[in-house]
């Protein structure tokens, strides 16, 4: 097959973590290369900026949370979701011990996020709502910048990828601690925001073969990560460079992700999943002036549907139902 080039903006910035591991693995473990794709990554400061890069014509596809895509469609922009990167987040709430000794102390805390409307802000807003507290948002940027803010005291707390949280609370045990872990956050916020690949209707129509290859490669990567702890370990070591989780920590993280059905092994595009995602979005954005976006308009699900015809349905469909 002819090799095709695609430019993808990454809302994760310069680094990938466990929350981004399927797109990272599709690149470094060779799934997209096997599909004949040459992927150029362009760092962006959060999912909102990543989608802006698509709309400006600087890249072809965006990787980031789905909220900016919904907001974009509300504004009348012809953007759509191509595939889900995951079905939830693998994050911990890490706090400065001197500022947030307990959950009650979150009231008025300075909470660092990528950007307003970005994935870290969406998830944080859901937690704040459940706790019934108010915080001060600090726009810091992607994880390395949030970590710097946390370490030097420019913020009091932030959500971090689980591997970052594990390593940092071990290395800075005197200053930092995990206030709410992966399991606690899953119980608190069962339906969570997650990353997606998105693009414009124009690109979907003009480059359907690139879109089909992206969908097949991403689903293949998600399956390998769900099925193989060894491949998950390899992907984490390939991409997680700014912190150093131990082998045991990586094993524990994989077990959490595997058992909770976090990997989008069937592309994460079922109508039930996305109806719930839209409910979450409008709960977070109650003042949204636009008409509610319909899942059929938001999702370019035919590419994942076609990918499943080639790859078959994964046995873990109890978590990730295949698109009908």
C-alpha positions in Angstrom: 0.0 0.0 0.0 1.1 3.6 -0.7 2.6 5.2 2.4 0.6 8.2 3.5 1.6 11.1 5.8 -0.6 12.6 8.5 0.1 15.4 11.0 -1.5 15.1 14.4 -1.5 17.8 17.1 -1.1 16.4 20.6 -2.9 18.0 23.5 -0.6 16.1 25.8 2.2 18.5 24.7 5.8 17.2 24.4 5.2 14.1 26.5 3.0 11.0 26.5 1.8 9.1 29.6 -0.5 6.2 30.5 -3.5 8.4 29.7 -2.2 8.7 26.1 -0.6 5.3 25.8 -2.7 3.9 22.9 -1.8 6.7 20.5 1.8 6.6 21.8 1.9 2.8 21.3 0.3 3.0 17.8 3.3 5.1 16.9 6.2 3.4 18.7 5.0 -0.2 18.6 4.4 0.1 14.9 0.7 -0.3 14.4 0.4 2.9 12.3 3.6 2.1 10.5 2.1 -1.3 9.6 -0.9 0.5 8.2 1.4 2.5 5.9 1.1 5.8 7.9 3.9 8.2 8.6 2.8 10.2 11.6 4.2 13.6 12.4 3.4 14.8 16.0 2.9 18.5 16.7 2.8 19.4 20.5 0.0 21.6 21.7 -0.9 23.0 25.1 -4.0 20.9 25.9 -6.9 19.6 23.8 -8.5 23.0 23.1 -5.2 24.1 21.4 -4.8 20.8 19.6 -8.2 21.2 17.9 -7.4 24.8 17.1 -4.4 23.6 15.1 -6.7 21.4 13.0 -9.1 24.3 12.4 -6.2 26.6 11.4 -5.0 24.0 8.9 -1.7 23.5 10.7 -2.4 19.7 11.2 -4.8 17.2 9.9 -6.0 15.5 13.1 -6.1 16.4 16.8 -5.5 14.2 19.8 -7.1 15.5 23.0 -10.2 15.4 25.1 -13.6 15.3 23.4 -15.1 18.4 25.1 -13.5 20.9 22.6 -15.0 18.9 19.7 -18.5 19.2 21.1 -18.0 22.9 21.8 -16.7 23.3 18.2 -19.8 21.7 16.7 -22.0 23.9 18.9 -20.2 26.9 17.2 -21.1 25.5 13.8 -17.7 24.2 13.0 -17.6 20.9 11.1 -15.5 18.8 13.4 -16.1 15.1 14.3 -14.6 12.4 16.5 -12.8 9.7 14.5 -12.0 7.2 17.4 -11.6 7.0 21.1 -8.1 6.7 22.5 -9.4 5.2 25.8 -12.6 4.9 27.9 -11.4 6.8 31.0 -8.5 8.3 32.8 -5.7 6.9 34.8 -5.0 9.8 37.2 -4.4 10.6 40.9 -5.1 13.8 42.7 -1.7 14.9 44.1 -1.5 17.7 46.7 1.1 19.7 48.6 1.1 18.4 52.2 1.6 21.9 53.6 -1.4 23.3 51.7 -4.0 20.4 51.4 -3.6 18.1 54.4 -7.1 16.6 53.8 -10.1 16.7 51.5 -11.7 19.6 53.4 -8.7 21.7 52.7 -9.4 21.6 49.0 -11.8 24.5 49.5 -10.2 27.5 47.9 -7.1 25.6 46.8 -5.1 26.5 43.7 -5.7 23.6 41.3 -3.5 23.5 38.2 -4.9 22.4 34.8 -3.8 22.3 31.2 -6.3 24.9 30.2 -9.9 25.8 30.8 -12.0 23.2 28.9 -9.1 20.8 28.5 -9.2 17.2 29.8 -7.5 17.9 33.1 -10.0 20.7 33.8 -13.0 18.6 32.7 -12.0 15.8 35.1 -11.2 18.2 37.9 -14.5 20.0 37.5 -16.4 16.6 38.0 -14.4 15.9 41.2 -15.0 19.4 42.5 -18.7 19.0 41.8 -18.9 15.7 43.7 -17.1 17.1 46.6 -19.2 20.2 46.7 -16.2 22.5 47.0 -14.8 25.5 45.1 -11.2 25.9 43.9 -9.1 28.5 42.1 -8.1 27.2 38.6 -4.5 27.8 37.7 -3.7 27.4 33.9 -0.3 25.8 33.9 -0.2 23.7 30.7 0.5 19.9 30.1 1.8 17.6 32.9 5.5 18.7 33.1 4.3 22.3 33.6 1.7 21.2 36.2 4.4 19.2 38.0 6.7 22.3 38.1 3.9 24.4 39.5 3.2 21.8 42.2 6.8 21.5 43.2 7.6 25.2 43.4 4.3 26.1 45.2 2.6 28.0 42.4 -0.3 25.6 42.8 -1.6 23.5 45.7 -2.9 20.4 43.8 -3.4 18.9 40.4 -4.4 15.8 38.7 -1.4 13.8 37.4 -1.1 10.6 35.4 -0.8 7.6 37.7 2.8 6.9 36.8 3.7 10.6 37.4 1.9 10.5 40.8 3.6 7.3 41.9 7.1 8.5 41.0 6.7 12.1 42.3 5.1 11.2 45.7 8.0 8.6 46.1 10.7 11.1 45.2 9.2 14.1 47.1 7.6 12.2 49.9 8.1 15.1 52.4 6.2 17.6 50.2 3.7 15.7 48.1 1.1 13.0 48.7 -1.8 11.4 46.8 -5.1 12.6 48.2 -7.3 10.6 45.9 -6.0 7.6 44.0 -7.2 5.9 40.8 -9.7 3.6 42.5 -11.2 6.4 44.6 -11.6 8.7 41.6 -13.2 5.9 39.6 -15.8 5.4 42.4 -16.3 9.2 42.6 -16.5 9.9 38.9 -17.6 6.6 37.1 -18.0 8.3 33.7 -14.8 10.1 32.9 -13.5 12.3 30.1 -11.0 10.7 27.8 -8.8 11.4 24.7 -10.0 11.1 21.1 -8.8 11.5 17.6 -10.8 14.3 15.9 -10.7 16.1 12.6 -12.8 18.1 10.2 -15.6 16.8 7.9 -13.5 18.1 5.0 -10.5 15.9 6.0 -12.8 12.9 6.5 -14.1 13.3 3.0 -10.8 14.2 1.4 -8.6 11.6 3.1 -10.8 8.6 4.0 -7.9 6.1 3.6 -5.8 8.0 6.2 -8.8 8.0 8.6 -9.4 4.3 8.1 -5.7 3.5 8.8 -5.7 5.6 11.9 -8.8 3.9 13.2 -7.5 0.4 12.5 -4.0 1.1 14.0 -5.5 2.7 17.2 -7.8 -0.2 17.8 -5.0 -2.6 17.3 -2.8 -0.7 19.7 -5.5 -0.6 22.4 -6.0 -4.4 22.1 -2.2 -5.1 22.4 -2.1 -2.9 25.5 -5.1 -4.6 27.1 -3.9 -8.1 26.3 -0.2 -7.9 27.1 1.4 -6.5 30.2 4.8 -6.8 28.5 3.7 -4.6 25.6 2.2 -2.1 28.0 5.5 -2.0 29.9 7.4 -1.5 26.7 5.1 1.4 25.6 5.5 3.1 29.0 9.3 2.8 28.9 9.3 4.1 25.3 7.3 7.3 26.2 7.3 8.1 29.9 10.6 10.0 30.2 10.0 12.9 32.5 9.4 10.6 35.5 10.6 7.1 36.2 8.1 4.7 37.5 9.4 1.4 38.8 8.7 -2.0 37.1 6.4 -2.9 40.0 4.5 0.4 39.6 4.0 -0.1 35.9 2.7 -3.6 36.6 0.2 -2.3 39.1 -0.9 0.4 36.7 -1.5 -2.1 33.9 -3.6 -4.3 36.3 -5.7 -1.3 37.2 -6.2 -0.3 33.5 -6.8 -3.9 32.4 -9.3 -4.8 35.1 -11.3 -1.5 34.8 -11.7 -1.8 31.0 -9.9 1.5 30.3 -8.6 0.5 26.9 -10.9 1.2 23.9 -10.4 -2.3 22.5 -13.4 -1.8 20.1 -12.7 1.8 19.4 -14.9 3.4 22.1 -17.6 4.6 19.7 -20.8 2.9 20.9 -23.9 5.2 21.1 -24.5 4.3 24.8 -20.9 5.4 25.7 -21.3 8.6 23.8 -24.7 9.5 25.0 -23.2 9.3 28.5 -20.2 11.4 27.4 -22.6 14.0 26.1 -24.6 14.0 29.3 -21.4 14.6 31.2 -20.4 17.4 28.9 -23.7 19.2 29.3 -23.6 18.7 33.1 -20.3 20.5 33.1 -21.4 23.1 30.7 -25.0 23.8 31.9 -24.8 27.4 30.5 -24.0 26.1 27.0 -26.0 28.3 24.6 -25.8 25.9 21.6 -28.3 23.3 20.6 -27.4 19.9 22.1 -25.1 18.0 19.8 -26.4 14.6 18.5 -24.1 11.6 18.7 -24.7 10.9 15.0 -23.4 14.3 14.1 -20.4 14.2 16.5 -19.1 10.7 15.7 -17.6 9.7 12.4 -18.1 6.1 13.5 -18.0 4.4 10.1 -14.1 4.2 10.3 -14.1 2.3 13.6 -17.1 0.1 12.3 -15.0 -0.8 9.3 -12.0 -1.5 11.4 -13.9 -4.0 13.5 -15.0 -5.7 10.2 -11.3 -6.3 9.5 -10.1 -6.9 13.1 -13.2 -8.6 14.5 -14.8 -7.7 17.8 -12.6 -8.0 20.9 -13.8 -10.3 23.7 -13.7 -7.5 26.2 -16.8 -6.0 24.7 -18.6 -6.0 28.1 -16.6 -2.9 28.8 -16.3 -1.5 25.3 -19.4 -2.4 23.3 -18.8 -2.4 19.5 -20.4 0.3 17.5 -23.6 -0.8 15.8 
